[in-house]
Amino acid sequence: MMSESQKEKCHEIIHATALAGAAIGAGMAQLPGADVPLLLGIEITMTISLGAVFGISLTESSGKSIVVAGVASFAGRGIAQALVGWIPGFGNAINASTAAVVIESMGWAIANDFANDPNRDRE
């Protein structure tokens, strides 16, 4: 179960990351795939930060973040970017929105997983 304090910290981390992801997605919409390394970087950082909120070792957080971030980024975002990402203006908005939604969803899924796994190694 997540405490109110943990929920607030997670909220700050996840929303800040989603905003950064939206900015990256919007700025790089016309360059298919160019934003993926940047988005993976901020998603990994988000996951490590979320792990710290729950006292979870950075090694586990790092490993999990790479897998989850990679799958989430390539699946949903790849489809949206291929369809409309190249259209100036509209593509930028869609790419930004998709990045933010994927990061928000992934962040809360990771936070809830960290909060609800009593067998996880804690620092």
N, C-alpha and C positions, 0 to 999 in steps of 0.2 A: 504494500500500500504506500502511496506517495503522500508525504506530509505536505501541509500548506506551503511551508518554506521551500521544499523541494519543487513543488509545482510552480511557484513564482520564479525560481531560478531557471527551471526548464523553459518556462514561457519566454523569459528574456533571451536565453541562448537560442532557442528555436526561431523566434521571430526575427532576431537580428541576423541569423544565418539566412532565413528565407528572404529578407530584404536584400541582403548582399547577393544572393543567388538571382533574384529578380533583376537586379542591376546588371549583373554579368550576362544573364540571358538576353536582356534587352539590347545591351551594347554589342553583342556578338551574334545576333540573329542571322545575319547574312553570310556568316562563315561557318558552314555546317561542321559540327564536331569540335570547333575550336574552343568552345566554352567548357567542354567536358573536363579537361585537366583542372581548370580553375574551380569548377563546381565540385569535383571530387575532393579537392583540397579543403574547401570550406566545409564540406559534409564530414570529412574525416575529423577536422578540428571540432565541429559541433559534437560529434559522437564522443570524442575524448573528453570534451567539456561536460557532456551529460554524464559520462561515466564518473567523473570527479564528484558530481553532485551526490551520487549514490555510493561513493567510496569504492568504486570498481577499478581494478588495476588497469593501467594504461595499455598493457600488452593485449589484454582481452578486448578492450574497447577499440584499439587500433585494428585488430584483426576483423572484428565484427563490422566496423565501419567501412572497411575496404570492400567487403563482400556486399553489404546492404547498399552502400552508396553506388557502387558500380552497377548493380542490377537495376536499381531505381532510376539512375540517370539515363542509362541506355534504353530502357524499355519505353517509358512514357514520353520522355523528352524527344527521343529519336524519331518517334512517329510524328509528333506534332511539328518538329522542325522540318522533316522531309516534306510534309504536306504544305505548310504555309510559312515556314521560317524565312524563306527567301524574299517574301513580299515586303518591301520597305514600309515601315509604319505598322501595318497590321501584323506582320511577322514578328516584329520586335515586341509588340504587346502580347501576342500569343506565347512567344518564347519566354518572356518574363513571367507571365502568369503560370505557365507550366512548371518552370523552375521553382517558383515560390510554393506551389501546391505540392509538388513532389517532395521538397525539402520539409515543409510543414508536416506532411503525412509521415514521412520517414522519421523525422525527429520525435514526434509523439509516440510512434510505434517503438522506437528504441528506448525512450524514456520509460514507457510503461513496462517494457520487457525488463529493463534494469530494476525498476521498482518492485516488480512482482516475482523475481527469481531469488528465493531464499538460499539457494545452493551456490550462488555466484561467489567467487573469491572477492573478499572485501579487503581494502587496505587497512 
